[in-house]
């Protein structure tokens, strides 16, 4: 039910074929069965305790005829780096596990204002530094194959967002990107991702890593869904880093955002006919390429086969495809004989060092001051807790080698430095921002014009890393290889503000993993890139769905023409404990209470824990007992379990629901249910 497009969900909600409460409970049931059990994807470790209450309120507003927003009742997730009022804002780091947000990030405000319902926060490595590494909430696994990474190893930190959307745990997700952390999970999970020009989508309220590189990245299953999300989240914000600076003009960003709110989808074929597409030899080599071109990044044959098919579709649609050099990347990464951005005068020589040290100190402390519910100074933190990594870990050893574009952080220096003032940061940043803006115009946009090109297109990644890169030296070396460690172009697009759209290209024949294609172009051409992506998407095979355990749908049995029912007065409440037994198994005891029903005939209620379920009477309080095998803790290292209570009325729709997230405890610990549960209740 959640693995469909937003318009289809909206139609079902408006017709009464389903409800927001049913969608929310279905998301929780999928999380319980797929994310916390079964394949144990580990994508959504933090649930919003207001989920079911907000979903029920959404249904009540619809029945009452109150105004509904464009995303009314649609469930979504958000990366753990975004501030959400009342929820932790750890950014995957043990150092910030106790930080609770007192306000929402701007994009969260806008989505909630449009009626969307937040399911929870998605997993990420500590402080967005990395991809599939374990952080505060453990590792995230691919829904397509346990053998391969669900994102690039050193820049795929929105991995939880990509997996949550691909696994149908939500309708869409919000990720973030500093290097390739949004594009990479989209590619490895068969999704659409968009990276905006400077200032189009505000990053206010997102934990900054490099504030002048960070962008919000929606993850959707289609370009149509991307348009739906952008129509809500795009637009200026005076607190955003780009709208606070005056070194470069970002006024065109407001026009781009406005176009997302007003544009109609163009005819499918129109954007491709006559389109002039450059394909960089650096990423898609050909035997007869220029002899003075730098060596190409090795391209996995199964990815090359998919690219050749995509290129044939471009040509068949009337596009003109040309192999080209990529001077901006060659200069930035020193792959050829062009001067570096520092040597050419585009970038101050000391900017990168400032960006990795004093700018991080300033940006992190500013985020804490503006969003944390309790005061916290960076100087009070243990530097080693920010991104802990055992010194003998395989990844730490490989990380110690020289890799193109690798950022090196000194957390002791970051936490012990005195934060600079806003004015001082602006003074130092101004020449760097202006220089990067000039580098984009001179080395990319002017070059596109001189070369007779409209856009560039290329595989989103050249290879994929094995899942065991954290423990196996050979796997680590493969995951750190050029073309796999980051998405294609590495740091360049985020550093200079190049917009892009990534769409699913197909599934690799040898790995069974999805891979995407990226289209990029001049700044402020974002809307055109979305149009091109939609036209190309229409010519490619539908995205492959992950093969995951089936979870029966709820609230989808009514006729689409049936009128919406009145809001029921049913109430559901669940309490419980999860106790570790002597043999290592976990005994889960729950008490399910259902009341408020006018009649109980044809009403069904049941409790689920993992893959186990028990039917309970639709009235009164009933105890239920479940046992989870020792492997849940010893093999899977689980520390908590979800228990769900669902009540379905005679009309087949969810009448009430409750969910609790139970941490495991030993018998000696206090076992009072309310002290050991996080209720997620609906109050229709």
N, C-alpha and C positions, 0 to 999 in steps of 0.2 A: 504493500500500500504506500509506503514512503519512498519506494524506488520508482517513482513516477514524477511527472513534471508538475510545477507549481500550479499551472492553469488547471490541470486535471484535478488536483486536490481542491482547488478553489471551487470548481464546478460541483464536486461532491459535497463540499461543505454547504454551498448555497442551496443545493437541491434537497438537503436533508439526508443524503445517502450515507453520510458519516458525520461525526462531530469532532470538534477540537479535542475534547476529552478522550475520544477513542483514538485519535492520532497520537496524543501524548502518551497514553497508556501502551499503545502498540510500540512506540519508540522505547519505552522503558522495558517492555517484555523482550524486545530484540536485544537491548543492552544486556539484560539478565542472561539470555540464552546464548548470545554470540560474543559479546564483549567481556562478560565476566565468567562465562562458562563456555563449553564447546571449544571452538578455536581460540578463545581467550585473546581477542584482538588488542585489548587494553587501550582503546581509543578515547573513551569518555569516563575518566576517573572521578570527575566532580559533577554531581547532579544538582540542579537548582531545586531546593525544597519547595519552591512556589509553583513548580511546573503544573501540577494537576489543578491547583487552585486557580491559576491564571487561565488554564484551558477551559475549566468549567465556567469561569467568568466570561470568557470569550463566547461560549455557547449561549449564556444567558443574555449577553448583549445582542447577539444575532436574533434570538427569539423575540426580544423586546423591541426589535426594530431600531436599536441604537445604531449610530454610525459605525461602520466597519472600515478598517484600513485595507490597503491592497494586499497585505499579507496576513489578513485576519485568520488566526487559528493555525498558521503554518509553523511546524516545529523546526528549530534550527539549533546549531551548536556554535560555540565560539572558542577560539584558541585560549589557552590558559594565560596568555600574555595580556589579554584585554581586561580592563577593570569592569567588574559587574557588581553593582551595589549589593552588599551582604554576603558575597562569595569571596573565597580566598583569591589572591592574585599572586601566586607563587612563581609564575613563569617557569614552572618545572624545577625550581631550585629549592633544595632543603633550607637554604639560608633565609628564604622568604616564605616558608610554609605557614607562618602565623600571620601574614599580612592579609587583612580583610579590607575590601574596597568600601568606601563610603559614598561613591558616586559611580555612575556608568560612563564608559567610554562613549564618545559622541555617536559612533555608528551603532552601538547597542541602544542608546536612547532613540535613535531614528527607527530601528527595526521594531522595538517594543511599541513605539508610537504608531507604527503601521500595522500593529496587531499581531506580529509574529510572536511565537511562544518559545522561550528559551528552554531547551532540554538540559544543557549543562556545558561544562568546559572540557576542551579536548587536550590530549596529552602532548607533551613537547619535551625535548631535552633541556637541561638547565639554561636559562637566559637566552634561549633560541640559538645557542652555539652548538651546532651539529645537526644531526638528522635522526637516525634511529637509535641513538644512545639512550641508555636508561637515565632518568632523572628522578625526581621526587616520587613519581607514580609508576616507575618501571618502564619497560620497553613496549612499543607498539608493533604489532605484527601485520603482515599483509593479508587482506581478505582473499587474495587470489592464489597465493602460494606461500607456505611457511619457509620455503628455501631462499626467498629473495627479499630484499629490503623494500619497504613501502615508500621510501623516499631516499634521495641522495644522502650519502653518509655524513658529509660535513656541511651540507646546507639543504636540509629538508625538515626544518623544525616544525612546520605546520603539518607534520605527519599524522597526528591525531585527527585533525580536521579532514584531511583527505580520506583517511580510512573510515571515519564516521559517516561521511556522505556516501562513499562507495559501498559500504555495508548496509545502507538503508537504516541507519540509526537516527537519521534526521532527514529533512528535505534538502537543506543546504547548510553550508558551514562558512564561517569566516576564519581565514588564516591571515598570515602576515608574512612579509618577505623583506629581508635585508640584502641577501645575495640571490638565492634561488629557492628560498624556503616555501614559497607558495606554488611556483611552477612545478617543482620537482614532485611533491605529493600528488599533484593533479596528473602528471604524466604517468606515474607508477600506479595510479588507481583509476585510470580511464575517465578523468574528469575535465571540465572546463575551468580555466583559471584566467584571471585578468589582472595585470599589473598596471596601475595608472600613471599618467604623467603627474609631475609635481603639483600637489594641491587639489587634485580632482576629488579624492576621497580622503577625508581627514583621519589622521592617525592619533588624534588627541585621545588619551586614555589607554593607549597601548604601551606596555613596557618598552621603552626605547632600547635598542642595541646600538644602532648608528642612526640618530634621528633624521639626518639628511639623506639616508638611503631607505629607511623603513617605509613600507607601503602596506595598506590593507589589501588582502587578496580574497575575493569570494571564491568558494569552491561550489560548483554546481554540476548537474548531470547534462546540461544542455546550454547552448547559447541563449535560447529563449528564457531559461531560468536566470541566467546571468543578467539579462536585461531587466527582469523583474526586481532583482536585488539592487542593481545599480540605480534604478529609478528611485529607490528609497535612501540609499546611503551616500550617494554622490552629492557634493555641494560644499561650498566654502564653510570654514569654521574659524572664527577669529583667534581661537587658542591654538590652532594647528601650526606646526613649525614653519610651514611654507607661507602662511598668511601673517606670521609675526615678523618675518624677515623682509628687508627691502633691497637686497642685493640683486635680485632678479625679478622680472615681471611674471607673475603667475595669473594675471587676470584672465587669460584664455581658459584657465581651468574652470572658471565659473560657467563659461559658454559650453564647455564639454559636458559638465554636469547637467546643465539645463537641457542639452540635447538628449541625454539619457531619459529624462522625464517626459519628453514630448515626441521623440522619434517613433515612427511606425516602421516595422520590419520592411526592408526593401524587397523587391522581387528576388527570388532565390538566386537566379543566375547573373543578375546585373552586376554585382561587384566584381565578378571574376572576368567577364568579357573585356579584353583589352588591358587587364591588369598587368603591370610590369613587375615581375617578381625576381629578386636576386637571391640566389642560393649560394652561401659562402663555401668556397672550396675548402676552407679550414674544417668544415663539419661534414660536407658531402663531397668527397674527392672524386676526380675523374682522371683516367689514365693520361689524357692529353692536356693536363693542366699546365699553366705557365711554369717554366723551369725555375724562376726566381721566387715562387710562392713558398712560404714557410711550410713545414711538414703538417699534414692534416692530423687531426685528432682521430685515433683509431675508432672506426664505426662498426659496431657489432653487425654481422651479416643479416641477422633476422630483423634488425632495425632498418638496415639499408633496403631490404626487400619491401618493407612497408612504406618507406619513403619513396621508392621508385613508383609504387602504385599511386601514392598521393600526388606525385609530380605528374603522372600521366593524367590524373583527373583534372589538375590545373590546366594542362595543355588542352584537354578535351573541352574544357569550359571556355576556351578562348584566351587564356592568360599567356603571356610571353615570359618564359622562364630562362634565366641567364645565370651561368656560373660566374662568381665574382670573388675578388679578394675582400677582406673585411678590415680596412685600415685602422678603424678605431680600436678594435680588439688587438690587432697586431702591435699598435703603439702602446696600448695600456698594459698588455702582457709581455711586451718585448719579445714577440715571436719573429719579427723580421728586422729590417734595418731602419725602421722609423724611430725617431726620438721618443722617449717616454713623455708622459704628460708633464712631468716635472721638468724635464730637459727642454721641452717645447714652450715652457712658460705658462701652461694652462693651469697647473696645480702647484701651490706653494710647497716647497721641499719639506716643511715641517708639518704639513696638514695631516697626513696619515697617522703620525705619532700622536698628535693632539687628539685626533678622532678616536684613537684606541685607548686614551688615558683620560685627560681632563674633561673631554666632552662626555665620556661615559659617566664620570663622577657627577658632573653637573646634571645630566639628563636623568640618571637614576634617582638622585636626591630630589629633583623637581617632581618626578612621578610620585615618589613616596609622600612628599609634602602635599601634593594636590589630591591624591587618591586614597592613601592609607587611612584607615579609621583611627589608628593610634600612631603617635609620633614615632619615627624610627630613623636613626642616623646611620649612614653607611659605616661610619667609624666604629659603631658598636658591634659590627658583624665580624665573624671569623672568616677571613678570606677563603680558606680552604673549603668552606661549606657552600660557596656559590656554585661551583661546578666541580664537585668531588670526582676524582678519577684515581684509582689505585696506581701507584707509580710503576708497578710491574704489569699493568693491563696491556694487552696486545694493542689496543687502540691508542693508548698513551705512547707506546713505543713508536708506532707508525706515525702518530701525530708529531713526533719529534723530528721527523725527516723534513726536508725542504719540499714544499708543494706550492704550485702556482697559486697566488692569491690568498694564501692562508693568513688569517688574522691571528695575532698572538696577544693575549690579554694578560696583564699583570694585575691580578685581583688585589694584591696587597697595596700596590700603588693606587688603584682605583678607589679602594675603601679608605685609605689613609690621607688622600689628597683633600685639601679644602676646596669645596665647590666654588667655582667662579661665579661671578654675577652674570645676570642675563645680558647686560650691556657688554661685558668683556667677551662672552661667548660670541655675541653678534659681531663684535669688532674683528675677532680672529676668523670667524666663519665666512664673513662677507667676501674676501678675495678668493677663497676656495670655491664657494658656491658659484660665483661669477665665472671663475675659470672653468669649472666643470660644465656650466651652461654653454660657454664658448666652445669647449671641446666637442660637445654634442653637435652644435650647429656646424662647426667647421669640418670636423672629421667624420661626421655621420650624415647630417641632413644636407649639407652642401655637396657632399660626395654622392648621395643618392640622386640629387638633381643632376649633377654632372654626368652620372652614369645612366641617366634615363630610367631610374627605378622608382617605383611607388612604395614597395615594402620589401623586407627580407623575410625569408621563411627557411626553417631548418628543423631537424629532429630536436625534440626538447631535451634529450640526453643521448649520448653516444653509446652508453653501456649501462649496466645495472650491477649493483653490488650484492654479494651473498649475505644472508641474514646473520650468519655467525661471524661477522666482521669484528665483533667485540672479543672473541676468544681464539679464533684461528688465524695464524699469521698470514697464510696464503689468501684467505678471505679478506683480511684487512688490507693487504696490498691491492687486491682487486677493487675493493670499495674506495680506496684512496686514489685510484688511477684517474688521470685526466679524462674527462668525459663521463665519469661515474660519480666523482666526489662532489661535483656541483652540477646544476643544469647547464646546458649549452650557453656560452658567453660568460660563464663564471660571474665575476663581480660587475661587469661593465654596464649592463642595462640599469641596475639600481644606482650605480655611482653617478651616472650622468642624466638619469631621468627619461629613459626610453620606454614608452608604453608597449605592451604586448598582450596578446591573447594566445593561450595554449588550448588546443582541442585534442580529443582522443584520435589517434592515428590508426590504431588496431592493436592486435595482440601478437606478441613475438612467438614464432613457431617453436622455438627451442625452450623457452622458459614458461610460456603460458601467462606472462605478465603483460599488462598494457603498456603502451608508450604513446607519447603525445607529439604533436607538431606545434611549433611556436611561430607566430607571425608578429613582426614588430615593424615600427615605422617612426616617422618624425613625431616629436612632441606635439601634443594637442590634437593628434589625428585619432584619438582613442575610439571615437564613434565609428569612424571608417574601418578601423581594424576589427571592431565587433561585427560590422556588416560583412566583411570579408570572411571572418571566421564562421559566421552563420551560413554563408553560401558554400563554403568548403565542407562544413559539417554535413550539409544536406547531400553531398555527393559521396560521402564515405559510409562505410558499413556502420550500423548502430553500435554504440559502445557495448563492450562485453560486460555482462554482469558477473559478479563474483559468485562462485558456487559455495553457498553457505547453508547451514541448517535452516529448514523451513520453520517459520513461526506463524501460526494461524492468525489471520486478520481478525480484528474486532470492529464492530460497527460498520460493516460493509455489506450487509445482507438485505438492506431495504431497497425498494425500487427507487431509482433516481427521481421518479416523479412524485414520490410520497411527500406530503407536507412535513415540515419540521415539527417535531413534537414539543409540547410544553416542557419547561425545565422540571425535572423530577425532584422530589424532596428527599430522595434516598441519600443516606450517609454511609460511608465506609471508613473503618479505622482499623489499623493494624499495629500491634506491638509485638515485641519478641526479643529473644536472646539467641546467641550463637556461641555454644560452649565447646571448647576443645576437650575431647574425651581421652581416657587413658591410652587408647590404642592409636591416638593421633587423628582420629576422625572428628568431625564437627557435628554436634547435635544442634539442630535449629528448631526452636520451639516458638510458635507464633500464636497469637490470640486475635482472631478475626471477628470484628463486630460489624453487623449490617443492621440498620434500622431506618425508619422514616418512609418505608415503602407503603403506598396505599393498598396494594395487593401483592401477594407473593407468587401467585400462580404464574407459571411460565417464566419465572425469574431464575437465573442461574448465577451462582457465585462460586468462585474458586480461588485457592491460594497456590502460588507457584514459587518454588525455590529452585533455581537452576533449571534442569530438565524435568524435575518432579512437580507434580501438581496433585491437589486434593480438593474435591468438591465440598463446599460447606453450605449449611442452610442459609437461605437469604434473609434470616432474621435472628436476632440475638447474638451472643458471643460464643464462638467455637474455637477450641484449641486444636492445633495441628502440629505434627512432629515430623521432621525430616532428618536424614543423616547423610552427610557428605563424606566420601571416602578420604583416607589419609593423604592420597595423592593430591588433593586440592591444595593442601598446605605444603607438602614435601616436594612435590614435583612442580606444581604451578605457582607456589609461593603466594597463594591468595591470603589475604588478611581480613577479608570481609565478604559478605554475600548480600545480594538483593532478595527481598521477599516482596511479592506483589499480591494484592487482593483486587479482584475484578468482579464487578456486579453488572450483569447484562440483563436488560429489561425484556419484556415480551416482544418489543419491536426490533430486537436484535442489536440495539445500540447500547453502549456503555452507560449505565445509570449512575455509577459511582465507582471510585477506585482509590486505592491507597498503596503506597510503596514505602518500605523502610530499608535503609542501608545499614546492615548489622555488622559491626566489627567483631572478630573472633576474640573471646576471652577465656581464661582458664577458670576453673571452678572457684579458686580462692578469691577471685576478683568479684566485686559487687555485681549482681546480675539483674538488678531492677531494670525492666524493659525500657522505661522512658529515658533512663540515663545512658542507654546503649543503642539508641536508634535515632535516625534522622528521618522524621516523617515527611512524606511527600504526598499531601492530602488534597483531595478535591472537595469543595463545598458547593455543590450545585445550588 
